[in-house]
Amino acid sequence: FVMDGSCFTSSACQNPTLTIMALAVRSCDYLMGEMKRGNI
């Protein structure tokens, strides 16, 4: 799982900090669910 700005291929004209934070939160929620199910 990539949870930082490296998934963006180029820099945008706006600051992507909130988008990166939102993607990290969603990834963590998914990972926690998978850990609870015993899949990870």
N, C-alpha and C positions, 0 to 999 in steps of 0.2 A: 504494500500500500504506500502510495506517495501522498504525504500530507504537508507539502510545502509548495513554493512557487515554481519548482522545477517542471511541473506539468504544463506550464505555459510556454509556448514555443517562441514568443516574442513579447516585448514589453508593450503595455497598453498606454493609451493617453491618460487614463485614470489610474489612481492608486488601487491595486488589487487586494489590499490587506483584508478587507472585510470578506471578500470572496474566498480567499485562502483560509481564513478562520472558519467560515461556514462549511467549507469542504472538509476541514480537519474535524470539526464537531460531528458531521454526518458520518465520517469514516470511523471515528471513535465509537459512536453509537452502534454502528453496524458490527464492529469488532467485539464490543461488549456482548451483543446479542449472540454472536457466533460462539464466543467463549462460554456463555451460559448454557448453550445447547451442546457443548462439548465438541464442536467441529474444529476448534483451533487448539 
